[in-house]
Amino acid sequence: TEPDRIDAMIMMSHYETACGRMGAAQRILDKIQEKLKGRHQTRLYLECVISRSLLTFVRGDRTDAVELLNEALSMAAFENAIRVFVDKGDAMHDLLAFASRQPEEMDVFDPKLEFLKRLVEIADESTSDHVRNRGADGLTKKERAILGLLHQRLSNKQIAAKLCISENTVKYHLKHLYRKLDVRSRGDALTVA
């Protein structure tokens, strides 16, 4: 379906960003934004704006990143969409923290300012939980759980269902799991672990 293709494109833009190919990531996000023009797919548009704000932040353009983040916060505060920000990880935590230190960018009575403060608190908790939940092997609890489910030969979709997370979150954890184990595939991960 079209939403699934757009989700896949968003994941690809994240991959390109992680690989340092900012131009490729930007082109993908531009295509997504063009596809979504005039459509009523708020979640996908929100994902696109958040991804663009992160890419802009990673590129070092703090002002434009905060501007894009403000657009995303305006949409998300109305729907109380927290997870879409928190699931973006450390880079989003850094962007949220940076934006929260820019009070001149927002009206004190703006509801998105309160929403931003809440997101920063949740991201702080998530980051400290992430550090606290690391085992001696350097893997987080979630990564160890996914590794255990890989041993059961489950697909990403089945793993997501068992852990009550999205397939994209499974892929995110797998990418980090593979990096930590210094492997390139499921089979390699199972052999090493």
N, C-alpha and C positions, 0 to 999 in steps of 0.2 A: 504494500500500500504506500501511498505518498508520504504519510507521516513516518512510516518505518524507514523509507529512503532518506528523509530529511534527518531523522535521528542518526542514521548511519553516516551521513555527511558531517553532522556535528561531531560525532566520534572521530571521524577522519581528520577534521580540523584540529581536534585535541592532539591526535597522534602527530600531525605535522608540526604543531607547536612544540610538543615534547621533543621532537627530533631537530628542532631549531630551524625548521623551514617555515618561517613566519609569512613569507610571501604566498606560499602555497596555501597555508591556513587562511590567510586573508581572502584569497580568491574563492575558496570554498564557502566561507561565511558570506561573501558578497553574493554568490549564486543562491544561497539559501534565502537571504533577505529578498532577493529579486523574486524567487518562487513564492514567498509568503506575502508579497505586497497585495493588499486588498482582500486577503483571506482572513477568516476568523479562527485562527489557530494560535491562540494566545500562548499556550505552553511552549510551542515550537518557536514562536517569535521571541519569547522571553529567553529561552535557551540560547538562541542566536545572539541576542543583545548581550547576555552575560558572557558568552564565549568571546564576543568582539571586545568587551571591556577587559577581559583577562588578557587577550592577545595584545591589546593596546598597552596595558600595564606592563606586561612582560617585555614589550618593545621599548619601554622607558618613557612613554608619553603619558605621564601621570594626569595631566589636566583633561585630556580627551577620555582617558580611562574612567575618571570620576564622573565625567559628563555622561558616558554610556551607562555606568553603574547607576547613576541617578535615574535614568530612563527605566532601567530594569527594576529599580526599587519602587518606582511609581506604579508599575504594573503589578509587582509581586506583593507590595504592602496591601493592596486592595483585596487580593486573594489569599493573603497570609501564606504565600509560597516560600517556605523556609528551606526545605530540603534541596531544592534546585541550586541554592547557593552553597550550602554546607557540603554537599557531595562533590564540589569542585576541588576540595582539598586545600593544601597549604598556600597555593598561589592566591586563591580566593580569600583565605584568611588574611594574607598580607594586604590585598587590595581593600578589603573591608576595614581593616585596622587603619590603613592610610586614609581612606575616605572619612572615617570617623574623626580623624584629626584635622579635617578641613571644614570647620564650622561655617566659614563664610560662604561655602558652596550651597548651604541649605538654610531655609527659614526655620527659626526655632520652633515655630508652631506647625511645621510640616509633619504629617503623620509618618512620612517615610524616614524622618530622622529617628523617631522612636523605633521604627522597624529595623533601621540600620544598627542601632544600639543593641537590639535584641539579637540580631544576626551575629554581631561581634561577640557577645556573651556566649552564644551557642558555639560559635567557631572556636573560641578560647577553651570551652569545656571539651569540645571534640578533640582539639589538639592535645590537651593535657591527658585525656583518656587514651589517645593514640600512643603517646609516649609511655603512659603507665601500663598499657596493655601489651607491650612488647615482651616477648619471651627471650630466653638466653640465646636462641637461634636468630634473633633479630626480626622474627616474623610477628605480626600483630595477631591477635586472637582470630580476627576475620580471615586473615591469610592462612592461618593454620586450619581453620574450619573448611575453607575452600580446598586446601590441599587434601584434607581427609575425604572430601566429597569427590575429588579427582580420582582417588584410589578406588572409588566405587564406580568409576567410568561414567559419571553423569555428565550430561551436556550443560552448557552455560545456562540454558533456560531452566533445566531441572535444578541446578545449583541455586539459581536465583529464587525459585519457588521454595526450596527448602529453607533458605536463609531469610526469606521475606525482603529481598532487595531486588533491584532491577538488573536486567542482563548487562546493561552498561556498567553498573557498579561491579558486577562480577568480573567483567573485562578489565576494569580499572585495577582491581585487586590482583588479577592474574598477571597483568603487566608488571606490577611491582614485585609480585612473588617470583616471576621469572628472572627479573633483574637481580633480586637478592640471592637467588639460587644459582645465578650465572648460567641460565639455560635459555633455550629458544622455543621449546614446545612443551606440550602436556606430557608427552612420553619421557622427555628429558627430565622434567620436574619429578615425575614418579620414580625415575631411576635414581636420581640424586637424593630424594627424600626417602 
